[in-house]
Amino acid sequence: MRNVAWIWFAGCVAWVVSGVIALRQNSLQHAQLSFLVAMVFLAAGFFYRKQQR
């Protein structure tokens, strides 16, 4: 699982981009949710990156 931890970081980037787009469209609730999900993806990425084989 450690070798594919990058997918979590890619998901984090995608959600951050979604949040930025939502902010530019003045959709504050969507932006907040996007950034919250991005933080979850970032935490999962760090969790799976630290795992031993």
Secondary structure, 3 states (H helix, E strand, C coil): CHHHCHHHHHHHHHHHHHHHHHHHCCCHHHHHHHHHHHHHHHHHHHHHHHCCC
